[in-house]
Amino acid sequence: MKKLIIHNFGPIETVAIELKRVNLILGPQSSGKSTVLKVACFCDWMERQIAITQNPEKYCQPNFFVKNLIGFHKLEGFLHKDTFIRYENDAISFEYSAKSNKCTFDWANPAKRWAYKRTKIAYIPSERNLVAAIPNWYQVSMNNNNILDFMKEWEFARKQFTTKEKILDLPVSYRYSPTDKADKIVMCNGEELDLTNASSGLQSLTPLYIMLRYLTSGFYKQTQTKVEETILRDNLMEIVARECADMEPKKQLEIVDGMLTPYRTDLFIEEPEAHIFPSTQKEFVYSLISLLNGRKKHFCFIATHSPYIITAINNLIQASETMAESKEKAALVEQRFSKRQSLPYGDVAAFAMKDGKIASIMDDTFRLISAEALDHASQEISDDFNFLLNV
């Protein structure tokens, strides 16, 4: 179980959350939800780097934590004099305090030190449409941040789709053209247009959907061995041989393989609803959960403004709950929802962000995300309309 505490960072006053396999954070603009997402992603990366290098001293040097968090996730001006961030799971814990400008680390459970399983970590920013909106984006000089990192990953992802890939239930497909290094949208009549000339909705949805297809499947079919990975393996083998000298070499090799071979993807998705019609948001959520529920059980954390995203998740929680009641009900549900789309209530954590504070919006009584939290804005609009009717 991942636990995250944030105090006085950017718009955040206080946050204390436990993350599950599928996590959502809902809130208005500038409420701090994307900040929580970015800090969670960075801490996930810190966990991975410490585990696979077994070198916490490198990552806990003065200024390293905050410098890399702020630089990579574009959070300049967010640090306060009393900022505090703490992250922990079953094996590792670390925390950063601005007062001391230190990041301290501890093996929370030394017995699990060698049980770490590597994850592929991917942050999908709201600015993902840049790969569609800017021709020849790969020639643009940019700072090393989450946008550039997404663009680099996109270069790998799109090359796996040289044949048509249908985009959700829309009457269009995507393909990458190696000849002119271009992203193409294929219409139902066979005609093609460059993604840069497509609608804003497709420019936002296509990179998101194709990247998710790649990160939950295609990425795990790659067999490339990079030089830095070989060096990392050699270093880790040396450390394990020294620290676990009483183990058989075969067991030592199993530990190294487990720590270096990605077994799932940790996805951090910012505003998946951007420029997308509500019904398409629903189809996106259904497809996303199906991808997460594949052979590998992936992790996901979403920051959103959209009640439609949350409502669609609720549908899939209810599908799981109903399927569990009886075989007869399961058969009826499966006429509309596949088993891979069902989402157990215990796998979900949902939060609402307001005025720098966070609160869970899970309803343990009804075993759903709280209905009251779904669309407060619509209720306010309805109240205004009712007022006008009664004037």
Disulfide bonds with the S-S distance in Angstrom:
none
